[in-house]
Amino acid sequence: MLVSLFVARWAEFDPAAAIAYAQALPGGVARNWALTSAISGWAEKDSAAATSWVQQMPSSPLRDQALQTVVSALAEKDPQSALAFLENLPPGRNRQNLYWPVFSKWTMSDPVAAAERASQLPPGANRDTAWQVVASSWANQDPESALNWANTLPAGQGHMNALQSVLANWAAKDPQKAADVILTLPPGPVRDQSINNVARQWAQTDARAALTWAQSLPAGDGQRNALRSVLASWVQSDPTSAGQFIAGLPPGKTQEEATTAVALQLANSDVQSALEWAQKLPSGPSRQSVLTNIVSQWSEADPQAAANFALQASDVDGRKTLLENVSRQWARNDPAAALAWAGNLSDSAVRDFVFPSVIAVVAESDPREAAKLVSRLSTPEAQTNATAGIVWQWAGSDPQAASKWAASMPEGRIRQQAFESLMNRWTERDPYEAGNWLTSLTVGPSRDAAVSAYARRIVSSEPQTAASWAETIANQSMRESQLESIVVAWLHADPASASAWLNNSSLSAEARARLLSQGQ
């Protein structure tokens, strides 16, 4: 900051030397700041020369920032000249931002003239921006006059933005007066958004008064949104008082959202207080949701402590969900530590529940490593779940490698689940290659599982191909069930083709007659 002040002063006397000094600084924020300070000082003494130099700069964010500095300096002395300079610039994506310093400074000295000149701009984004700047700056001085002016603007987005700016600034100064004015507006987006703005800003200074006002609004979405805005602000300034109020709200969406907001705000400063508050809530989904949010946030800062809490939690508080969230988050931040924790759990049932979550996260980045961890699970069910998750992740990046690993497993439930997971993911990525792989499989339960999954995935786009594959399923019960499911969908999409195929299918005459009657 000292360098910036020094360079700005230097540029008033010797701009060339100040600019050269700033340009010689190492690249980064400090250099950019020094350079724009030099341009600002130069523009104070010789705006024409500074403007000419800035226009020679190559197109870049630094040039955009320098232009804003020059325009701001010009607007300080003569906003009309600054606007003329701005309008002579070639169109660019950042030109719209340059209207802010011009009309902001102009409105401070002569809001009526600034408003009149803004309305003379051609319709479009630039005029809308100018109106919004005038509205915001004028409302800081005389909100009633600014509102009267904004109400004269032609209907459209610019008019809505100007009204919003006036009312938002008014709400910051006198929320009660702004609230009274807003209720005189006709129903619509401007009124709805303004109600939210007033509620949020009023709550920062007097939450209870804002609540009283929000509760006095007519019942409906507008009132619910206003209450939500008040509570969101109150939670940030005084989460304890907000929590006490929220606890007395009637059950429903508003209470649930507010409860979660309080929990997260408390957890930012004092996790133990947040947990104590959450555990005083009545048992049920709302309390479970709040605890889940607190523990998830806690996991970022102290996963070991969060995990210990989750282990001690009761089923009523969603113990399994808490453990799963902690383990997943921990594995993303520090997979080695998460694996060590999960592997050392003394309760095998908990270990088998947690480990698949950790393995699934490891599989996102390193499926081969995740595959080595499956053997550490003690039950077939846990191994099945973990294997399916690994194959799903692996097939997203390298389906051939995933298919080789799945095919290396012995026939059984784990292999069947792996094949099904593989087909579900591979068919999303490349159904042709997935179908080719099916031709390499030998008859058996795992092939039947793979074919069934493949047929289900392609039936909406290629019902005849799906039906042809389904007919190769060895298990009769599975084959007939799969075929009937395909035909029902096919009959809805293309009755003629489906009926023709069905008459020559391997299904029994009774099944064909029943399906044909459904399609009629």
MIDO-387291 format. One record per residue (C-alpha): x, y, z; residue number from 1. Coordinates in pm, whole numbers, plus 32768, in hexadecimal, padded with zeros to 4 digits. Layout:
N
((X, Y, Z), NUM)
...
This chain:
520
((8000, 8000, 8000), 1)
((811E, 80ED, 8052), 2)
((81C2, 80A3, 7F04), 3)
((8078, 80E4, 7E55), 4)
((804C, 8235, 7F03), 5)
((81B1, 8296, 7EB7), 6)
((8195, 823B, 7D47), 7)
((804D, 82F8, 7D20), 8)
((80EB, 8433, 7DB1), 9)
((8227, 8403, 7CDF), 10)
((8155, 83EC, 7BA2), 11)
((80C7, 8547, 7BDF), 12)
((8225, 85DB, 7BAB), 13)
((82D7, 84DF, 7ACF), 14)
((81E1, 83E5, 7A36), 15)
((82E0, 8344, 794F), 16)
((83C7, 82EB, 7A72), 17)
((82A7, 8272, 7B4E), 18)
((821D, 8197, 7A38), 19)
((8379, 8109, 79F0), 20)
((83AB, 80B8, 7B60), 21)
((8259, 8007, 7B78), 22)
((829C, 7F3F, 7A3C), 23)
((83EC, 7ECA, 7AC3), 24)
((834E, 7E2A, 7BF6), 25)
((8326, 7CAD, 7BF8), 26)
((81E4, 7C38, 7B53), 27)
((80B8, 7C0C, 7C32), 28)
((7FB4, 7CC7, 7CFA), 29)
((80B1, 7DC0, 7D8B), 30)
((812C, 7E22, 7C2F), 31)
((7FCB, 7E4C, 7BA8), 32)
((7F69, 7F1E, 7CD3), 33)
((809D, 7FFD, 7CB0), 34)
((805F, 802D, 7B3C), 35)
((7EF2, 808F, 7B62), 36)
((7F56, 817A, 7C7F), 37)
((8053, 821F, 7B9A), 38)
((7F4B, 8245, 7A8B), 39)
((7E5B, 82D9, 7B8B), 40)
((7F5A, 83DC, 7BFC), 41)
((7FB1, 842E, 7A94), 42)
((7E41, 8459, 7A38), 43)
((7E16, 854F, 7B56), 44)
((7F13, 863B, 7AB3), 45)
((7EF7, 85EB, 7943), 46)
((7DC9, 8515, 78F4), 47)
((7DF7, 8535, 777B), 48)
((7F59, 84AA, 7782), 49)
((7EFF, 8395, 7877), 50)
((7DD1, 8336, 77A3), 51)
((7EA2, 8329, 7666), 52)
((7FA8, 824B, 770B), 53)
((7EA7, 8158, 7799), 54)
((7E05, 812D, 7645), 55)
((7F51, 80B2, 75BB), 56)
((7F64, 7F98, 76B9), 57)
((7F29, 7E37, 7631), 58)
((7DD4, 7DA0, 7677), 59)
((7DDC, 7CFD, 77D0), 60)
((7D34, 7D0C, 7926), 61)
((7E3F, 7E0B, 798B), 62)
((7DD8, 7EEE, 7869), 63)
((7C6B, 7ECE, 78D3), 64)
((7CCA, 7F32, 7A35), 65)
((7D9D, 8056, 79B5), 66)
((7C7C, 80D1, 78DB), 67)
((7B97, 80CB, 7A09), 68)
((7C98, 8199, 7ACA), 69)
((7CAC, 829D, 79B3), 70)
((7B32, 82AF, 7985), 71)
((7B06, 82D9, 7AFD), 72)
((7C04, 83F6, 7B01), 73)
((7B5A, 849F, 79D9), 74)
((7A03, 8479, 7A7A), 75)
((7A82, 8521, 7BB7), 76)
((7ABD, 8662, 7AF4), 77)
((79CA, 8651, 79D2), 78)
((78DA, 8529, 79BD), 79)
((7855, 8595, 786A), 80)
((79B4, 858D, 77D7), 81)
((79F0, 843C, 787C), 82)
((78B2, 83B5, 77DB), 83)
((7917, 8441, 7687), 84)
((7A69, 8395, 76A7), 85)
((79C1, 8252, 770E), 86)
((78D2, 8256, 75E7), 87)
((79F4, 8282, 74F3), 88)
((7A9D, 8145, 756F), 89)
((7A76, 8010, 7493), 90)
((7969, 7F1F, 7513), 91)
((79F2, 7E1C, 7604), 92)
((797F, 7D26, 7707), 93)
((79F0, 7E09, 7827), 94)
((7977, 7F55, 779E), 95)
((782E, 7F31, 785A), 96)
((78EB, 7F3A, 79A7), 97)
((797B, 8090, 7952), 98)
((7825, 8132, 7971), 99)
((782E, 80FD, 7AE8), 100)
((7938, 8202, 7B44), 101)
((78A8, 8300, 7A4E), 102)
((7740, 82FC, 7AC2), 103)
((7797, 82BB, 7C2D), 104)
((7863, 83FB, 7C45), 105)
((7770, 84BD, 7B6A), 106)
((7645, 845B, 7C41), 107)
((76F7, 84CB, 7D7D), 108)
((7711, 862E, 7CF4), 109)
((75D9, 8648, 7C1B), 110)
((74EC, 851C, 7C26), 111)
((73E3, 85BA, 7B47), 112)
((74DB, 8603, 7A30), 113)
((757B, 84AC, 7A53), 114)
((7427, 8400, 7A43), 115)
((73C2, 84C9, 7911), 116)
((7507, 847A, 785B), 117)
((74EE, 8307, 78B3), 118)
((7395, 82F8, 7812), 119)
((7427, 838C, 76D1), 120)
((7506, 825B, 769F), 121)
((7491, 8160, 7599), 122)
((73B6, 8048, 7627), 123)
((7485, 7F1F, 7697), 124)
((7572, 7E9F, 77A4), 125)
((7637, 7FE6, 77BC), 126)
((7500, 80B6, 77FF), 127)
((7483, 7FB6, 78FB), 128)
((75D2, 7FCA, 79B0), 129)
((75CA, 8146, 79B1), 130)
((7469, 8146, 7A41), 131)
((74D0, 8053, 7B50), 132)
((75FB, 8129, 7BB4), 133)
((7528, 8265, 7BBE), 134)
((741D, 81B4, 7C8C), 135)
((7517, 812D, 7D88), 136)
((75D6, 8274, 7DB5), 137)
((749F, 834E, 7DBC), 138)
((73F5, 826F, 7EBB), 139)
((751B, 82AB, 7FA8), 140)
((74CD, 8421, 7F9F), 141)
((7354, 8436, 7F6C), 142)
((72A2, 82E7, 7F51), 143)
((7147, 837B, 7F1B), 144)
((71B8, 844A, 7DEF), 145)
((727A, 8321, 7D69), 146)
((7145, 8243, 7D86), 147)
((7069, 8343, 7CD9), 148)
((7164, 8354, 7BBA), 149)
((7189, 81D8, 7BA2), 150)
((700F, 81B4, 7B87), 151)
((7011, 828E, 7A4E), 152)
((70F9, 81A3, 798F), 153)
((7066, 80CB, 787A), 154)
((700E, 7F66, 78D7), 155)
((7122, 7E66, 78AF), 156)
((7254, 7DD4, 795A), 157)
((72F8, 7F29, 797E), 158)
((71C8, 7FB1, 7A36), 159)
((71C2, 7E81, 7B1B), 160)
((7337, 7E9C, 7B69), 161)
((7319, 8011, 7BB6), 162)
((71F4, 7FD8, 7CA3), 163)
((72B0, 7EC0, 7D4F), 164)
((73E1, 7F9F, 7D80), 165)
((7312, 80BA, 7E14), 166)
((7257, 7FD9, 7F03), 167)
((738D, 7F15, 7F6A), 168)
((7446, 8055, 7FC4), 169)
((7315, 80DF, 8074), 170)
((72F2, 7FA1, 813D), 171)
((7455, 7FC6, 81BB), 172)
((7406, 8124, 8243), 173)
((729B, 810D, 82AF), 174)
((7213, 7FAA, 8293), 175)
((70C1, 8001, 832B), 176)
((7082, 8112, 822C), 177)
((7101, 8037, 8110), 178)
((701E, 7F1D, 8184), 179)
((6EF0, 8006, 8180), 180)
((6F45, 8079, 801F), 181)
((6F7B, 7F17, 7F9E), 182)
((6E21, 7EAB, 800C), 183)
((6D8C, 7FB5, 7F27), 184)
((6E31, 7F17, 7DF6), 185)
((6D60, 7E3B, 7D13), 186)
((6D94, 7CC2, 7D3A), 187)
((6EB4, 7C3F, 7C68), 188)
((702A, 7BF4, 7C60), 189)
((7095, 7D53, 7CCD), 190)
((6FBB, 7D48, 7E01), 191)
((7021, 7BE2, 7E5A), 192)
((7195, 7C29, 7E3B), 193)
((7176, 7D73, 7EF4), 194)
((70C4, 7CC7, 8015), 195)
((71E8, 7BD2, 802F), 196)
((72E7, 7CED, 8024), 197)
((7238, 7DB2, 8136), 198)
((720E, 7C7D, 820E), 199)
((737C, 7C20, 81EF), 200)
((7405, 7D7F, 822F), 201)
((7310, 7DD2, 8346), 202)
((7370, 7C93, 83FB), 203)
((74DA, 7D07, 840B), 204)
((7478, 7E2D, 84EA), 205)
((7335, 7DBC, 8594), 206)
((72E0, 7C52, 8558), 207)
((71AB, 7C4A, 8634), 208)
((7111, 7D79, 858A), 209)
((715A, 7CDB, 8438), 210)
((70B6, 7B98, 84AC), 211)
((6F82, 7C4F, 8526), 212)
((6F62, 7CF5, 83D4), 213)
((6F9D, 7BB2, 8311), 214)
((6E9A, 7AFB, 83E1), 215)
((6D9C, 7C0F, 839A), 216)
((6DB4, 7BD5, 8223), 217)
((6C9E, 7B15, 8174), 218)
((6CD0, 799D, 818A), 219)
((6D77, 7904, 8059), 220)
((6EC5, 78E3, 7FA9), 221)
((6F15, 7A53, 7FE0), 222)
((6EF4, 7A35, 8157), 223)
((6FB7, 78EE, 8165), 224)
((70D3, 7985, 8098), 225)
((70DA, 7ABB, 8174), 226)
((70E9, 79E8, 82B1), 227)
((7200, 7919, 8216), 228)
((72C4, 7A56, 81C2), 229)
((729B, 7AE4, 8322), 230)
((7306, 79A0, 83C5), 231)
((7431, 797B, 82DD), 232)
((74B2, 7AD2, 8347), 233)
((745E, 7AA1, 84B6), 234)
((7514, 7956, 84C2), 235)
((7654, 7A02, 8450), 236)
((7643, 7B14, 8557), 237)
((75AF, 7A58, 8681), 238)
((758A, 78E0, 8643), 239)
((7527, 7892, 87AA), 240)
((73FB, 797D, 87B3), 241)
((739D, 7917, 8653), 242)
((73A8, 77AB, 86BA), 243)
((72C0, 77E7, 87DF), 244)
((71C5, 7892, 86FD), 245)
((71DA, 7786, 85EF), 246)
((719A, 7674, 86ED), 247)
((7044, 770D, 8729), 248)
((6FE1, 7716, 85B8), 249)
((6EDB, 7620, 853E), 250)
((6F6F, 74EC, 8494), 251)
((6FA3, 7518, 831F), 252)
((7096, 757C, 8210), 253)
((70DA, 76D7, 829F), 254)
((713A, 7647, 83F1), 255)
((7213, 7538, 8351), 256)
((72D4, 762E, 8278), 257)
((7302, 7721, 8398), 258)
((736F, 760C, 8484), 259)
((747B, 759C, 8390), 260)
((74F4, 7702, 8364), 261)
((7516, 772F, 84DE), 262)
((75D0, 75E7, 8500), 263)
((76CD, 7640, 83F4), 264)
((7700, 779E, 847D), 265)
((7738, 771A, 85DD), 266)
((7823, 760D, 855A), 267)
((78FC, 771A, 84BB), 268)
((7952, 77A8, 860F), 269)
((790F, 7699, 8711), 270)
((78C7, 7533, 86A7), 271)
((7876, 74BD, 8806), 272)
((776F, 75CD, 8832), 273)
((76DD, 7571, 86E2), 274)
((76C7, 7402, 8745), 275)
((762D, 7451, 8897), 276)
((7529, 752C, 87EF), 277)
((74DB, 7425, 86E6), 278)
((74B5, 7310, 87E7), 279)
((73A7, 73D9, 8899), 280)
((72D0, 73CD, 8761), 281)
((71B6, 72CB, 8755), 282)
((721B, 717A, 86C4), 283)
((71CD, 7153, 8557), 284)
((7246, 719E, 83F5), 285)
((7281, 7310, 8440), 286)
((736D, 72C2, 8561), 287)
((7422, 71BB, 8493), 288)
((744E, 72B3, 8374), 289)
((74D9, 73BD, 845E), 290)
((75D1, 72CB, 84FD), 291)
((763D, 7253, 83A5), 292)
((7688, 73B8, 8337), 293)
((7749, 7407, 8476), 294)
((7818, 72C8, 8467), 295)
((7861, 72F7, 82F4), 296)
((78E6, 7453, 8339), 297)
((79A4, 73D7, 846A), 298)
((7A48, 72C9, 8395), 299)
((7AF9, 73D4, 82CA), 300)
((7BAE, 745D, 83FC), 301)
((7BD1, 732D, 84E1), 302)
((7B68, 71E3, 843E), 303)
((7BE3, 710E, 8561), 304)
((7B0A, 71C8, 865B), 305)
((79E1, 71C4, 856D), 306)
((7A10, 704E, 8539), 307)
((7A1D, 7010, 86B1), 308)
((78D7, 70CC, 86DC), 309)
((7833, 7008, 85C2), 310)
((78A1, 6EBE, 865E), 311)
((77F8, 6F1E, 87A6), 312)
((76B9, 6F9F, 8700), 313)
((7577, 6ED9, 871C), 314)
((74AE, 6E46, 8601), 315)
((73A3, 6F4A, 864E), 316)
((749D, 7055, 85E8), 317)
((74F4, 6FA4, 84A4), 318)
((7638, 6EFF, 8512), 319)
((7670, 6E4E, 83C6), 320)
((7640, 6F8B, 82FC), 321)
((772D, 704B, 83DF), 322)
((7839, 6F40, 83C2), 323)
((7814, 6F2D, 824A), 324)
((7832, 70A8, 8222), 325)
((7962, 70BE, 8305), 326)
((7A13, 6F9E, 825B), 327)
((79D4, 7024, 80FD), 328)
((7A43, 7184, 8153), 329)
((7B75, 710C, 820E), 330)
((7BD5, 7029, 80ED), 331)
((7BC4, 714E, 7FFA), 332)
((7CA4, 7228, 80D1), 333)
((7D94, 7120, 8157), 334)
((7D55, 6FC1, 80CA), 335)
((7E78, 6F1F, 8183), 336)
((7DFD, 6F99, 82D7), 337)
((7C96, 6F3A, 8287), 338)
((7D00, 6DDB, 8221), 339)
((7DD0, 6DB2, 835B), 340)
((7CAA, 6E1F, 8433), 341)
((7BB2, 6D3C, 8381), 342)
((7C9F, 6C14, 8388), 343)
((7CDA, 6C32, 8500), 344)
((7B6A, 6C3C, 8564), 345)
((7B33, 6B28, 8663), 346)
((79C6, 6AED, 860A), 347)
((79C8, 6A1C, 84CA), 348)
((7863, 6A7F, 8478), 349)
((78BC, 6BF1, 8484), 350)
((79FD, 6BB0, 83C4), 351)
((7941, 6AFC, 82B0), 352)
((784D, 6C1A, 829B), 353)
((7952, 6D31, 8295), 354)
((7A5F, 6C8E, 81BF), 355)
((7992, 6C85, 807C), 356)
((795C, 6DFF, 8098), 357)
((7AD2, 6E3A, 80BA), 358)
((7B21, 6D43, 7FA6), 359)
((7A24, 6DEB, 7EBE), 360)
((7AD4, 6F3A, 7EEB), 361)
((7C2A, 6E9C, 7EB1), 362)
((7B9D, 6DFE, 7D75), 363)
((7B4C, 6F56, 7CE8), 364)
((7CBF, 6F9B, 7CBB), 365)
((7D66, 6E45, 7CD1), 366)
((7C7E, 6D1C, 7C8C), 367)
((7DA0, 6C23, 7C80), 368)
((7E04, 6C80, 7DE1), 369)
((7C9A, 6C72, 7E51), 370)
((7C7A, 6B13, 7DBF), 371)
((7D91, 6A9C, 7EA8), 372)
((7CCA, 6B0C, 7FD7), 373)
((7B95, 6A36, 7F9C), 374)
((7C32, 6906, 8044), 375)
((7C43, 69C9, 818D), 376)
((7AC9, 69BA, 81A8), 377)
((7A47, 689A, 827A), 378)
((78EF, 6852, 81E5), 379)
((7883, 67F8, 8083), 380)
((777D, 690B, 808B), 381)
((7880, 6A17, 80DA), 382)
((796A, 698C, 7FCE), 383)
((784E, 698B, 7ED2), 384)
((77F3, 6AF6, 7F17), 385)
((795C, 6B69, 7F0B), 386)
((79A4, 6AAA, 7DCA), 387)
((7876, 6B3E, 7D1B), 388)
((78E6, 6C9C, 7D7B), 389)
((7A49, 6C64, 7CFF), 390)
((79D8, 6BD2, 7BB4), 391)
((78EB, 6CF7, 7B7E), 392)
((7A04, 6DF3, 7BB3), 393)
((7B03, 6D2C, 7AED), 394)
((7A1C, 6CFA, 79C3), 395)
((79F6, 6E72, 79AA), 396)
((7B68, 6E9B, 7955), 397)
((7BE1, 6D48, 78D8), 398)
((7AC7, 6C4D, 7898), 399)
((7BB1, 6B4B, 77FC), 400)
((7C86, 6B3D, 7938), 401)
((7B4F, 6B35, 7A11), 402)
((7ABE, 6A17, 7943), 403)
((7BFE, 694B, 7967), 404)
((7BF7, 6973, 7AE0), 405)
((7A86, 6918, 7AF3), 406)
((7AB9, 67E8, 7A11), 407)
((7BD7, 676D, 7AEE), 408)
((7AE7, 6733, 7C10), 409)
((7A57, 65DC, 7C56), 410)
((78EE, 65A0, 7BF6), 411)
((7808, 6618, 7D09), 412)
((7744, 673E, 7D92), 413)
((786F, 682D, 7D97), 414)
((78C1, 67EA, 7C2A), 415)
((7752, 680E, 7BC5), 416)
((773A, 6960, 7C72), 417)
((7884, 69CD, 7BD6), 418)
((780B, 6971, 7A78), 419)
((76C4, 6A29, 7AAC), 420)
((7776, 6B62, 7B29), 421)
((786C, 6B4D, 7A06), 422)
((7758, 6B39, 7902), 423)
((7694, 6C56, 799A), 424)
((77C1, 6D3F, 7985), 425)
((7860, 6CBD, 7844), 426)
((771B, 6CCD, 777E), 427)
((76FB, 6E3C, 77DA), 428)
((7855, 6E7C, 7749), 429)
((7860, 6D93, 761C), 430)
((773D, 6C9F, 75E9), 431)
((77DD, 6C07, 74B0), 432)
((791E, 6BA1, 7566), 433)
((7857, 6B2C, 7693), 434)
((778B, 6A4A, 75AE), 435)
((78C8, 69C2, 750E), 436)
((794E, 6963, 7664), 437)
((7811, 689F, 76B0), 438)
((785B, 67B8, 758B), 439)
((799A, 6746, 763A), 440)
((78E3, 66C1, 776E), 441)
((7893, 6557, 77AF), 442)
((773B, 64E4, 7820), 443)
((76F9, 6512, 7992), 444)
((764D, 65E8, 7A9A), 445)
((7743, 670A, 7A79), 446)
((770E, 6719, 78FF), 447)
((7596, 671B, 7937), 448)
((75BF, 6841, 7A29), 449)
((7694, 68FE, 792C), 450)
((75A4, 68C0, 780A), 451)
((7478, 6928, 78DC), 452)
((7523, 6A6E, 793F), 453)
((7589, 6AB1, 77D5), 454)
((742B, 6A6F, 774F), 455)
((738F, 6B58, 784F), 456)
((747E, 6C6D, 77E9), 457)
((7440, 6C5A, 7672), 458)
((72CD, 6C02, 7667), 459)
((725A, 6D6D, 763E), 460)
((7337, 6DA8, 750B), 461)
((7354, 6C47, 7477), 462)
((7238, 6B6A, 74F7), 463)
((726B, 6A5A, 73F2), 464)
((73DC, 6A38, 7445), 465)
((7387, 6A34, 75B7), 466)
((7288, 6920, 757C), 467)
((737F, 6854, 74AD), 468)
((747E, 6865, 75C5), 469)
((737A, 6810, 76CC), 470)
((7322, 66D2, 7611), 471)
((7487, 6656, 764D), 472)
((745C, 665A, 77C9), 473)
((7487, 64F4, 7845), 474)
((73B0, 6510, 797D), 475)
((724B, 64DA, 7903), 476)
((71A0, 65A4, 7A13), 477)
((728C, 66CB, 79E5), 478)
((7273, 66B2, 786A), 479)
((70F6, 66BA, 7866), 480)
((70E5, 67D3, 7962), 481)
((71DF, 68A3, 789E), 482)
((712F, 6863, 7752), 483)
((6FDD, 68C4, 77DF), 484)
((706B, 6A07, 7869), 485)
((7109, 6A5C, 7717), 486)
((6FCE, 6A0B, 7651), 487)
((6EF0, 6AE0, 7731), 488)
((6FCF, 6C0E, 76F4), 489)
((6FED, 6BBE, 7581), 490)
((6E75, 6B9E, 7554), 491)
((6E47, 6CFE, 75D9), 492)
((6F51, 6D8E, 74F0), 493)
((6F14, 6CC4, 73B0), 494)
((6DE9, 6BD6, 73CB), 495)
((6E03, 6B4E, 7267), 496)
((6F74, 6AEA, 727C), 497)
((6F4F, 6A65, 73DC), 498)
((6E20, 6991, 7380), 499)
((6ECF, 6902, 724E), 500)
((6FFE, 68A1, 731C), 501)
((6F2D, 6818, 7437), 502)
((6E71, 6724, 7353), 503)
((6FBD, 6679, 7300), 504)
((705B, 668E, 7459), 505)
((70B4, 6573, 7544), 506)
((6FAC, 65E1, 7640), 507)
((6E8D, 64F6, 7685), 508)
((6D45, 6520, 75C9), 509)
((6C9F, 658D, 770D), 510)
((6DA6, 669A, 774D), 511)
((6D91, 6715, 75E3), 512)
((6C16, 6732, 75F5), 513)
((6C24, 67EA, 7741), 514)
((6D29, 68E2, 76C5), 515)
((6C73, 691E, 757B), 516)
((6B31, 696A, 763A), 517)
((6BF0, 6A6C, 770B), 518)
((6C6D, 6B17, 75D2), 519)
((6B14, 6B3A, 7536), 520)
